[in-house]
Amino acid sequence: MRWLVAACWLSLGLTGAASFAGALWPFELITHFTPHLAVASLLLAGAAVWSCVWTPALAAGLALALAVSGLLGVRTVPISAHDGPGLTVLWANVWKRPLAADQTLAFARKRGADVVIFGESPYDSGSLAAAGGADYPYTYDLAQDIAGLPSTITVLSRIELLNPAARIPPENDKRPMAEFGVEINGSRVAVGAVHAFKPSFPRRLRQRNATIESATSQVNGAYLLVGDFNATMWTPALRDSGLRRAGHPLFESTWITLWPLIGLAIDHAFVGDGLTVSQYEVGPYLGSDHRALLLRVHPR
């Protein structure tokens, strides 16, 4: 019985910290696990009611209410059927693993991806393009080393890349974003890709948030932003952004792929109001600690 009472109060303490101090490190780390806390609080509240310990039951119930409120407000774009011209994009953080890069590229080719964007690729785009044969003749590489933390974004495309460039300069420790355009049936679609810092301590949290703020400020019109944000949708940096997240389900993990019950959805795709989404899926395990995102968008 003691463990149940202690667990009920702990659930309230954790959800309270996430709700009222979630923008501050280390409380921000708790917000990533808001769905897990909601499920745990529900189970604890039920167990406490069954055991007739009413004050702990009330504490767990309040924790559940706080956790559920933290899940609200996420804007998603409904998947809608669309037979017209579109763009199929795959994003994957391949964790610098050659096998993961090879398997992900094979998956992208099999699924007919027009644009393949890798984070943390072990190869440059030329090597990947050679492996992809004639499928992806257009390439772009963005190598970055901010605050001693190197990162890469590698782009392969069947379609000509228009003005590929590093969109965000690295002042104030912000990581730059790879950005380019493609033309779909006479309409230009802009695509951005970002790999934000891990919020492992206070400075990294500030750097991640600055990167997210800079990248997400570009999302309007016919714009698609993909990447590893190192943040779930329940963290203040993304929950309060007002962005439209492509795809469902929200709770399917993209990181810690071998342990889905404790995994987190930290890879995302956001679209501006000039795009509709006809396909979205989280890919299978392909050798990385992240799972790929595959989606198809259409200009309005």
Secondary structure as UniProt FT lines:
FT   HELIX           2..21
FT   TURN            22..23
FT   TURN            25..26
FT   HELIX           27..31
FT   TURN            32..33
FT   HELIX           34..50
FT   TURN            51..52
FT   HELIX           54..71
FT   TURN            72..73
FT   STRAND          75..77
FT   STRAND          87..93
FT   TURN            95..96
FT   HELIX           98..110
FT   TURN            111..112
FT   STRAND          115..119
FT   HELIX           125..131
FT   TURN            132..134
FT   STRAND          138..146
FT   TURN            147..148
FT   STRAND          149..157
FT   STRAND          162..166
FT   HELIX           171..173
FT   STRAND          178..184
FT   TURN            185..186
FT   STRAND          187..195
FT   HELIX           202..216
FT   TURN            217..218
FT   STRAND          223..228
FT   TURN            233..234
FT   HELIX           236..239
FT   STRAND          244..246
FT   TURN            250..251
FT   TURN            257..258
FT   TURN            260..262
FT   STRAND          267..271
FT   TURN            273..274
FT   STRAND          275..282
FT   STRAND          293..299
//
